[in-house]
Amino acid sequence: MRLVFMGSPDFSVPVLEALVRAGHEIAAVYCQPPRPAGRGKKERPTAVHARALELGLDVRHPVSLKSEEAQKDFACLKPEVAVVVAYGLILPQAILDTPTYGCLNIHASLLPRWRGAAPIHRAIMAGDTDTGVCIMQMEAGLDTGPVLLRTATQIGAEETTLQLHDRLSALGSEAIVTALDTLPTLTPVAQPDTGITYAEKIRKDEARIDWTQSSDEIDRQIRGLSPFPGAWCELNGARLKILASRMSQGSGEAGEVIHTPAHVACGSGAVELLRLQKAGSQAQDISEFTRGTPLPKGARLS
């Protein structure tokens, strides 16, 4: 099929690659504009932008699709379908109506649960045992369109947002190829009115760990916010990010190391810390971290 691909971050790259491998004609790739990044604040293209150039594709990055000119440029591509995954811009109705088969969105949840910006983080933080991807026919509402195809998967007990992100990206790649191959035969299924939840953007004030909470809540916070923004606490007055954990046993004062190398007491229960990062340093597995920064029994995280 003749496609327009619309996506920006790392999550979208495997989907673009899968569409190319499947032999679809990519008329153009739309992504967010390059933005200043890094210490030098040089403009850096998005992950999709960089990969699309490597693949020799036409890349476009308008700051908005609301203008008549932008909509005319899109229409001139004569797409049969637009594939949208984590693009980052609102699509006006004129854009939604242009492709022959409409705009298909790859959403990383089992809709209508976790509509919105951060479905992977929220699923882990809420303690969901399963999630998946949906191929959705886009409409004006926020992730409200009918679902053409859904694929479910379990969330691992120790899985982080990064690990689940990569798995769902691969699932989405397979699902969209299947959906396009069978598009004329798929029946859109309206989302139910029950079970709707919204995955709000992650706020910075959600990242600080309160050790008086239960071990289950803290473990889900750590895994759900890894790698970004990273759940954090303080060790000897300095910020310490915790990027991986698992449930443990034991009791003690909240924030106290009760077993080495890094089993920490919570308000109830305990968690074992598996990967840590000090400010200005690289992330390290716990064995490497404690060689340079011991966490003896009785040490306190605040």
C-alpha positions as CSV (number, residue, x, y, z in Angstrom):
1,M,0.0,0.0,0.0
2,R,1.0,3.6,-0.4
3,L,1.5,4.9,3.1
4,V,2.4,8.0,5.1
5,F,4.2,7.2,8.3
6,M,3.9,9.5,11.3
7,G,6.0,8.9,14.3
8,S,8.9,10.4,16.3
9,P,10.6,8.5,19.2
10,D,12.5,5.2,19.5
11,F,9.3,3.3,20.0
12,S,8.2,4.2,16.4
13,V,11.4,3.1,14.6
14,P,10.8,-0.7,14.5
15,V,7.4,0.0,13.1
16,L,8.8,2.0,10.3
17,E,11.4,-0.7,9.6
18,A,8.7,-3.4,9.5
19,L,6.6,-1.5,7.0
20,V,9.6,-1.1,4.7
21,R,10.5,-4.8,5.0
22,A,6.9,-5.7,4.2
23,G,7.2,-3.9,0.9
24,H,4.9,-1.0,1.5
25,E,5.5,2.3,-0.4
26,I,6.4,5.0,2.1
27,A,5.3,8.2,0.4
28,A,6.7,10.4,3.2
29,V,7.7,10.2,6.9
30,Y,6.3,12.8,9.3
31,C,8.0,13.4,12.6
32,Q,8.6,16.1,15.2
33,P,11.1,18.8,14.2
34,P,14.7,18.6,15.4
35,R,15.2,20.2,18.8
36,P,18.2,21.4,20.9
37,A,19.6,18.6,23.0
38,G,22.8,17.6,24.9
39,R,25.3,19.9,26.6
40,G,25.9,21.8,23.4
41,K,22.2,22.3,22.8
42,K,22.7,21.4,19.1
43,E,19.6,20.6,17.2
44,R,19.1,16.8,17.2
45,P,16.7,15.0,14.9
46,T,14.2,12.5,16.4
47,A,14.9,8.8,16.2
48,V,12.5,8.3,13.4
49,H,13.9,11.3,11.4
50,A,17.4,9.8,11.6
51,R,16.4,6.3,10.6
52,A,14.1,7.5,7.8
53,L,17.1,9.4,6.3
54,E,19.2,6.2,6.5
55,L,16.4,4.4,4.6
56,G,16.4,7.1,1.9
57,L,12.8,8.2,2.7
58,D,11.3,11.7,2.3
59,V,11.2,13.3,5.8
60,R,8.9,16.1,6.8
61,H,8.6,17.8,10.2
62,P,6.1,20.6,10.2
63,V,5.5,22.3,13.6
64,S,1.7,22.0,13.0
65,L,-0.7,20.4,10.6
66,K,-3.5,22.9,11.1
67,S,-2.6,25.2,8.2
68,E,-4.2,24.9,4.8
69,E,-0.8,24.6,3.2
70,A,0.3,21.7,5.5
71,Q,-3.0,19.9,4.7
72,K,-2.6,20.4,1.0
73,D,1.0,19.0,1.1
74,F,-0.3,16.0,2.9
75,A,-3.2,15.4,0.4
76,C,-0.8,15.7,-2.5
77,L,0.9,12.5,-1.3
78,K,-2.3,10.6,-2.1
79,P,-1.9,8.0,0.7
80,E,-4.1,5.0,0.9
81,V,-3.5,4.9,4.7
82,A,-1.5,6.8,7.3
83,V,0.2,4.8,10.1
84,V,0.6,6.8,13.2
85,V,2.6,5.8,16.3
86,A,3.8,8.2,19.0
87,Y,3.8,11.1,16.5
88,G,3.3,14.0,19.0
89,L,1.0,16.3,17.0
90,I,-2.7,16.5,16.9
91,L,-4.2,15.4,13.5
92,P,-6.9,17.8,12.3
93,Q,-10.0,16.3,10.8
94,A,-8.8,17.2,7.3
95,I,-5.7,15.0,7.8
96,L,-7.8,12.2,9.3
97,D,-10.1,12.3,6.3
98,T,-7.4,12.3,3.6
99,P,-6.2,8.7,3.3
100,T,-8.5,6.2,1.5
101,Y,-8.5,3.9,4.5
102,G,-8.0,6.6,7.1
103,C,-5.3,7.0,9.8
104,L,-4.4,3.9,11.8
105,N,-2.8,4.4,15.2
106,I,-0.7,1.9,17.1
107,H,-1.5,2.4,20.8
108,A,0.5,0.6,23.5
109,S,-2.4,-0.6,25.7
110,L,-5.5,-2.7,25.6
111,L,-8.0,0.1,24.9
112,P,-10.0,1.6,26.5
113,R,-7.6,1.1,29.4
114,W,-4.8,3.7,29.4
115,R,-5.8,6.1,26.7
116,G,-3.4,9.0,26.5
117,A,0.3,9.8,26.7
118,A,2.0,7.3,29.1
119,P,0.2,3.9,28.8
120,I,3.3,1.8,29.4
121,H,4.4,3.7,32.6
122,R,0.9,3.7,34.0
123,A,0.2,0.0,33.4
124,I,3.3,-1.0,35.4
125,M,2.7,1.6,38.1
126,A,-0.9,0.5,38.5
127,G,0.2,-3.1,38.9
128,D,-1.5,-4.4,35.8
129,T,-0.7,-8.0,35.0
130,D,-1.2,-7.7,31.2
131,T,-1.2,-5.1,28.5
132,G,-0.8,-5.1,24.7
133,V,-1.1,-3.1,21.6
134,C,-4.2,-2.0,19.6
135,I,-4.5,-1.0,16.0
136,M,-7.1,1.8,16.2
137,Q,-8.9,3.8,13.5
138,M,-8.2,7.3,14.5
139,E,-10.9,9.9,15.1
140,A,-11.1,13.3,16.7
141,G,-11.2,12.1,20.3
142,L,-8.2,11.1,22.4
143,D,-7.6,7.4,21.6
144,T,-11.4,6.8,21.3
145,G,-11.6,5.3,17.8
146,P,-12.7,1.8,17.0
147,V,-10.2,-1.0,17.3
148,L,-9.3,-3.1,14.2
149,L,-6.8,-5.5,15.9
150,R,-5.5,-6.1,19.4
151,T,-2.6,-8.2,20.7
152,A,-2.2,-8.9,24.4
153,T,0.9,-9.8,26.5
154,Q,1.6,-10.4,30.2
155,I,3.7,-7.9,32.1
156,G,6.7,-9.6,33.8
157,A,7.0,-9.3,37.6
158,E,10.4,-7.5,37.3
159,E,9.8,-5.8,33.9
160,T,10.7,-2.1,33.6
161,T,9.1,0.4,31.3
162,L,12.1,0.3,29.0
163,Q,11.8,-3.5,28.7
164,L,8.1,-3.5,28.1
165,H,8.4,-0.5,25.7
166,D,10.7,-2.6,23.5
167,R,8.4,-5.6,23.6
168,L,5.3,-3.6,22.7
169,S,7.2,-1.8,19.9
170,A,7.9,-5.2,18.4
171,L,4.3,-6.4,18.9
172,G,3.0,-3.2,17.3
173,S,5.3,-3.8,14.3
174,E,3.9,-7.2,13.7
175,A,0.3,-6.1,14.3
176,I,0.3,-3.2,11.9
177,V,1.8,-5.4,9.1
178,T,-0.9,-8.0,9.7
179,A,-3.6,-5.3,9.8
180,L,-2.5,-3.8,6.5
181,D,-2.4,-7.2,4.9
182,T,-6.0,-7.9,5.9
183,L,-7.4,-4.4,6.1
184,P,-10.4,-4.8,3.8
185,T,-11.6,-7.8,5.9
186,L,-11.1,-6.2,9.3
187,T,-14.2,-5.1,11.2
188,P,-13.8,-2.0,13.4
189,V,-15.0,-2.7,17.0
190,A,-16.2,0.3,19.0
191,Q,-14.5,0.7,22.4
192,P,-16.7,-0.1,25.4
193,D,-18.0,2.7,27.6
194,T,-16.7,0.8,30.7
195,G,-13.1,0.3,31.9
196,I,-11.9,3.6,30.5
197,T,-8.7,5.0,32.2
198,Y,-6.4,7.8,31.2
199,A,-2.6,7.6,31.2
200,E,-1.6,11.1,32.1
201,K,1.9,12.3,31.4
202,I,4.5,11.5,34.1
203,R,5.1,14.4,36.5
204,K,8.5,15.0,38.1
205,D,6.9,15.0,41.5
206,E,5.9,11.4,41.1
207,A,9.6,10.3,40.9
208,R,10.7,10.7,44.6
209,I,10.4,7.6,46.6
210,D,8.5,7.6,49.9
211,W,10.0,4.6,51.8
212,T,7.0,4.6,54.1
213,Q,4.8,3.2,51.3
214,S,4.4,-0.5,50.8
215,S,7.1,-2.5,49.0
216,D,4.6,-3.3,46.2
217,E,3.9,0.4,45.6
218,I,7.6,1.3,45.6
219,D,8.6,-1.6,43.4
220,R,6.0,-0.6,40.8
221,Q,7.1,3.0,41.0
222,I,10.8,2.1,40.4
223,R,10.0,-0.2,37.5
224,G,7.4,2.1,36.0
225,L,9.7,5.1,35.9
226,S,12.7,3.4,34.6
227,P,14.7,4.7,32.8
228,F,13.0,8.1,32.6
229,P,12.6,10.1,34.7
230,G,13.9,7.5,37.1
231,A,12.5,7.0,40.7
232,W,14.9,8.5,43.2
233,C,15.8,9.0,46.8
234,E,18.8,10.4,48.7
235,L,21.9,8.6,50.0
236,N,24.1,10.7,52.3
237,G,22.4,13.8,51.1
238,A,23.0,13.1,47.4
239,R,20.3,12.1,44.8
240,L,20.3,8.4,43.9
241,K,18.2,7.0,41.0
242,I,16.9,3.5,41.3
243,L,16.3,1.9,37.9
244,A,15.5,-1.7,38.7
245,S,14.1,-3.7,41.6
246,R,12.2,-6.7,42.7
247,M,10.1,-7.7,45.7
248,S,12.0,-8.9,48.8
249,Q,11.2,-9.9,52.4
250,G,12.0,-8.6,55.8
251,S,11.2,-5.6,58.0
252,G,12.9,-2.6,59.5
253,E,12.8,1.2,59.6
254,A,11.5,2.6,56.3
255,G,14.5,3.2,54.0
256,E,16.9,1.0,56.0
257,V,19.2,-1.5,54.3
258,I,18.2,-4.7,56.1
259,H,20.2,-7.2,54.1
260,T,23.2,-6.7,51.8
261,P,23.8,-5.9,49.1
262,A,20.7,-3.8,48.9
263,H,17.5,-5.1,50.4
264,V,15.6,-2.0,51.7
265,A,12.8,-2.0,54.2
266,C,9.6,-0.2,53.2
267,G,6.5,0.8,55.2
268,S,5.5,-2.8,54.8
269,G,7.7,-5.5,53.3
270,A,11.0,-4.8,51.4
271,V,12.5,-4.3,48.0
272,E,15.8,-5.5,46.5
273,L,17.5,-2.8,44.5
274,L,19.1,-4.1,41.3
275,R,20.4,-1.1,39.3
276,L,21.4,2.3,40.6
277,Q,22.7,5.6,39.3
278,K,24.4,8.4,41.1
279,A,24.1,12.0,39.8
280,G,26.7,12.6,37.1
281,S,27.5,8.9,36.8
282,Q,26.5,6.0,34.6
283,A,23.9,3.5,35.7
284,Q,25.4,0.4,37.4
285,D,24.1,-3.0,38.4
286,I,24.1,-3.4,42.2
287,S,27.3,-5.5,42.4
288,E,29.3,-2.9,40.5
289,F,27.7,0.0,42.4
290,T,28.5,-1.4,45.8
291,R,32.1,-1.9,45.0
292,G,32.5,1.8,44.8
293,T,29.7,2.9,47.1
294,P,29.0,0.3,49.9
295,L,25.5,-0.1,51.2
296,P,26.1,-1.9,54.5
297,K,23.3,-3.2,56.7
298,G,21.9,-0.3,58.6
299,A,22.6,2.3,55.9
300,R,19.7,4.6,55.4
301,L,18.0,5.9,52.2
302,S,16.0,9.0,52.7
